[in-house]
Amino acid sequence: MFETNSCAKLMPRWNAMTARSWGSKSKASAPVKSGDFVSLRTLAEACKKRFADGVVLYDSNDFVPFGDRLAAAPLSCFWN
């Protein structure tokens, strides 16, 4: 289902009302390219409406949207 060099992770969230999924992928360098979102797009297609968001974490200071429910975010956002 996912390309072999991917680090995509699925993080499901379950409660009584809805089941939603988030995906994440880590990238050791910048810049982020559209191709870095292949596994997250595959996950979004598989989860359909249950897919909440997908993020590629990377080494930069900028938050960059990459389409519907997909974005690149700096790793440093966890510490700031």
Phi and psi restraints in degrees (value plus and minus 20) as a CYANA .aco file:
   2 PHE   PHI    -134.0   -94.0
   2 PHE   PSI     132.9   172.9
   3 GLU   PHI     -84.7   -44.7
   3 GLU   PSI     131.8   171.8
   4 THR   PHI     -90.3   -50.3
   4 THR   PSI     -43.1    -3.1
   5 ASN   PHI    -114.5   -74.5
   5 ASN   PSI      -3.9    36.1
   6 SER   PHI    -108.4   -68.4
   6 SER   PSI     129.9   169.9
   7 CYS   PHI    -133.7   -93.7
   7 CYS   PSI       3.1    43.1
   8 ALA   PHI     -83.7   -43.7
   8 ALA   PSI     119.0   159.0
   9 LYS   PHI    -142.5  -102.5
   9 LYS   PSI     121.7   161.7
  10 LEU   PHI    -122.7   -82.7
  10 LEU   PSI     108.7   148.7
  11 MET   PHI    -142.9  -102.9
  11 MET   PSI      71.2   111.2
  12 PRO   PHI     -95.8   -55.8
  12 PRO   PSI     131.0   171.0
  13 ARG   PHI    -149.7  -109.7
  13 ARG   PSI      99.5   139.5
  14 TRP   PHI    -136.3   -96.3
  14 TRP   PSI     117.4   157.4
  15 ASN   PHI    -168.1  -128.1
  15 ASN   PSI    -198.9  -158.9
  16 ALA   PHI     -85.9   -45.9
  16 ALA   PSI     -45.9    -5.9
  17 MET   PHI    -114.6   -74.6
  17 MET   PSI     -59.9   -19.9
  18 THR   PHI    -168.1  -128.1
  18 THR   PSI     140.3   180.3
  19 ALA   PHI    -139.8   -99.8
  19 ALA   PSI      99.2   139.2
  20 ARG   PHI    -144.7  -104.7
  20 ARG   PSI     133.8   173.8
  21 SER   PHI    -150.2  -110.2
  21 SER   PSI     123.5   163.5
  22 TRP   PHI    -141.4  -101.4
  22 TRP   PSI     127.4   167.4
  23 GLY   PHI    -141.8  -101.8
  23 GLY   PSI     127.5   167.5
  24 SER   PHI    -158.9  -118.9
  24 SER   PSI     135.4   175.4
  25 LYS   PHI    -167.2  -127.2
  25 LYS   PSI     119.5   159.5
  26 SER   PHI    -123.2   -83.2
  26 SER   PSI     123.2   163.2
  27 LYS   PHI    -152.8  -112.8
  27 LYS   PSI     111.3   151.3
  28 ALA   PHI     -98.8   -58.8
  28 ALA   PSI     -30.6     9.4
  29 SER   PHI    -162.5  -122.5
  29 SER   PSI     150.0   190.0
  30 ALA   PHI    -131.5   -91.5
  30 ALA   PSI     140.9   180.9
  31 PRO   PHI    -105.4   -65.4
  31 PRO   PSI     144.1   184.1
  32 VAL   PHI    -108.4   -68.4
  32 VAL   PSI     117.2   157.2
  33 LYS   PHI    -139.3   -99.3
  33 LYS   PSI     143.8   183.8
  34 SER   PHI     -75.2   -35.2
  34 SER   PSI     -55.8   -15.8
  35 GLY   PHI     -83.8   -43.8
  35 GLY   PSI     -40.4    -0.4
  36 ASP   PHI     -90.6   -50.6
  36 ASP   PSI     -30.5     9.5
  37 PHE   PHI    -123.9   -83.9
  37 PHE   PSI     -11.8    28.2
  38 VAL   PHI     -77.0   -37.0
  38 VAL   PSI     -70.3   -30.3
  39 SER   PHI     -86.4   -46.4
  39 SER   PSI     -54.7   -14.7
  40 LEU   PHI     -90.8   -50.8
  40 LEU   PSI     -56.1   -16.1
  41 ARG   PHI     -86.1   -46.1
  41 ARG   PSI     -59.1   -19.1
  42 THR   PHI     -82.1   -42.1
  42 THR   PSI     -63.4   -23.4
  43 LEU   PHI     -81.9   -41.9
  43 LEU   PSI     -63.9   -23.9
  44 ALA   PHI     -81.2   -41.2
  44 ALA   PSI     -61.1   -21.1
  45 GLU   PHI     -86.0   -46.0
  45 GLU   PSI     -58.7   -18.7
  46 ALA   PHI     -90.1   -50.1
  46 ALA   PSI     -57.1   -17.1
  47 CYS   PHI    -106.3   -66.3
  47 CYS   PSI     -38.0     2.0
  48 LYS   PHI      32.7    72.7
  48 LYS   PSI    -142.9  -102.9
  49 LYS   PHI     -89.8   -49.8
  49 LYS   PSI     -37.5     2.5
  50 ARG   PHI     -95.4   -55.4
  50 ARG   PSI     -35.4     4.6
  51 PHE   PHI     -93.9   -53.9
  51 PHE   PSI      99.8   139.8
  52 ALA   PHI    -109.0   -69.0
  52 ALA   PSI     -77.5   -37.5
  53 ASP   PHI    -178.4  -138.4
  53 ASP   PSI     138.3   178.3
  54 GLY   PHI    -155.1  -115.1
  54 GLY   PSI     120.5   160.5
  55 VAL   PHI    -157.9  -117.9
  55 VAL   PSI     118.3   158.3
  56 VAL   PHI    -122.5   -82.5
  56 VAL   PSI     100.5   140.5
  57 LEU   PHI    -111.6   -71.6
  57 LEU   PSI     109.8   149.8
  58 TYR   PHI    -165.0  -125.0
  58 TYR   PSI     150.9   190.9
  59 ASP   PHI    -108.6   -68.6
  59 ASP   PSI      65.4   105.4
  60 SER   PHI    -182.7  -142.7
  60 SER   PSI    -197.9  -157.9
  61 ASN   PHI    -130.1   -90.1
  61 ASN   PSI     -20.7    19.3
  62 ASP   PHI    -126.1   -86.1
  62 ASP   PSI     120.4   160.4
  63 PHE   PHI    -113.5   -73.5
  63 PHE   PSI     104.2   144.2
  64 VAL   PHI    -149.1  -109.1
  64 VAL   PSI      98.1   138.1
  65 PRO   PHI     -91.3   -51.3
  65 PRO   PSI     123.3   163.3
  66 PHE   PHI    -149.0  -109.0
  66 PHE   PSI      21.3    61.3
  67 GLY   PHI      88.6   128.6
  67 GLY   PSI    -189.9  -149.9
  68 ASP   PHI     -83.2   -43.2
  68 ASP   PSI      93.6   133.6
  69 ARG   PHI      45.3    85.3
  69 ARG   PSI       0.5    40.5
  70 LEU   PHI    -147.5  -107.5
  70 LEU   PSI     120.3   160.3
  71 ALA   PHI    -175.9  -135.9
  71 ALA   PSI     139.6   179.6
  72 ALA   PHI    -125.7   -85.7
  72 ALA   PSI     115.0   155.0
  73 ALA   PHI    -153.5  -113.5
  73 ALA   PSI     125.6   165.6
  74 PRO   PHI     -88.0   -48.0
  74 PRO   PSI     121.3   161.3
  75 LEU   PHI     -76.4   -36.4
  75 LEU   PSI     -51.2   -11.2
  76 SER   PHI     -86.2   -46.2
  76 SER   PSI     -33.3     6.7
  77 CYS   PHI     -82.9   -42.9
  77 CYS   PSI     -39.5     0.5
  78 PHE   PHI     -94.5   -54.5
  78 PHE   PSI     -41.3    -1.3
  79 TRP   PHI    -129.8   -89.8
  79 TRP   PSI     -27.9    12.1
